[in-house]
Amino acid sequence: MIQGGMGIAAGGNINPEGVSMFEPIGGSAPKYTGKNVINPLAAICAGQMMLADLGEEKAADAIEQSVMYVTANKLKSLAAGKMGYSTSEVGDLVAGKVAE
């Protein structure tokens, strides 16, 4: 995993002849259930990969640039509970940057 560890890595099972599947790569973390501290960037980046695969390059690029901005300028860490923001706040930061 050269792009990150569990919780930040996005994955795609690409089927050039049909339906592909995109998902965040992660494991089980029941200790974080309901605490709003998990890093949502893997899920967001999986959506970005899906948009790119569907040919929605402008939308995919906007999300990618927003994630890069947020990780470089806003987050204290990529680790759960150490980002300096909640799960929903990180999602809002990315969405807000996409909307600019």
C-alpha positions in Angstrom: 0.0 0.0 0.0 2.0 2.9 -1.2 -0.8 5.5 -0.8 -1.5 4.9 2.9 -2.6 2.5 5.5 -6.0 1.1 6.4 -8.5 3.9 6.8 -6.8 6.2 4.2 -6.4 3.8 1.2 -9.1 3.6 -1.4 -9.4 0.6 -3.7 -11.1 -0.3 -6.9 -11.9 -3.7 -8.4 -11.9 -2.7 -12.1 -13.9 -4.7 -14.6 -13.1 -3.3 -18.1 -16.1 -5.3 -19.5 -18.7 -4.3 -17.0 -19.4 -3.1 -13.4 -16.5 -2.1 -11.2 -16.5 -1.8 -7.5 -14.8 0.9 -5.4 -14.4 0.9 -1.6 -12.4 2.2 1.2 -9.7 -0.3 2.4 -10.1 -0.8 6.1 -10.5 -3.3 8.9 -12.7 -3.6 11.9 -12.4 -0.9 14.5 -15.3 -1.5 16.9 -13.7 0.6 19.6 -14.4 3.7 17.4 -18.1 2.8 16.7 -20.3 5.9 17.2 -17.5 8.2 18.2 -17.2 10.2 15.0 -13.4 9.9 14.9 -12.7 7.7 11.9 -10.9 9.2 9.0 -13.4 9.4 6.1 -10.8 10.1 3.3 -10.6 6.4 2.1 -14.4 6.5 1.4 -14.2 9.9 -0.2 -11.2 8.8 -2.4 -13.0 5.6 -3.4 -15.8 7.8 -4.7 -13.2 10.0 -6.5 -11.8 6.8 -8.1 -15.3 5.8 -9.2 -16.0 9.2 -10.8 -12.7 9.0 -12.7 -13.5 5.5 -13.9 -16.9 6.8 -15.1 -15.2 9.5 -17.1 -16.3 12.3 -14.8 -12.8 13.8 -14.8 -13.7 17.3 -13.7 -15.6 16.0 -10.6 -12.8 13.5 -9.8 -10.1 16.1 -10.1 -12.0 18.5 -7.8 -12.3 15.9 -5.1 -8.7 14.8 -5.5 -7.5 18.4 -5.2 -9.7 19.0 -2.2 -8.4 15.9 -0.4 -4.9 17.0 -1.1 -5.6 20.5 0.3 -7.3 19.2 3.4 -4.5 16.7 4.2 -1.8 19.2 3.6 -3.4 22.2 5.3 -6.0 21.1 7.9 -5.4 17.7 9.4 -3.0 17.3 12.3 -2.7 13.5 11.6 -4.4 10.9 9.5 -5.0 8.6 12.5 -8.4 8.1 13.9 -9.1 10.4 16.8 -6.0 12.5 16.1 -7.0 14.4 13.0 -8.0 17.6 14.9 -11.5 17.2 13.5 -14.3 14.7 13.7 -15.2 12.4 10.8 -18.1 14.6 9.7 -16.0 17.7 10.0 -13.3 16.2 7.7 -16.0 15.4 5.2 -17.3 18.9 5.4 -13.8 20.3 4.9 -13.4 18.3 1.7 -16.9 19.1 0.5 -16.4 22.8 1.2 -13.2 22.9 -0.8 -14.9 21.1 -3.7 -17.7 23.7 -3.7 -15.2 26.6 -4.0 
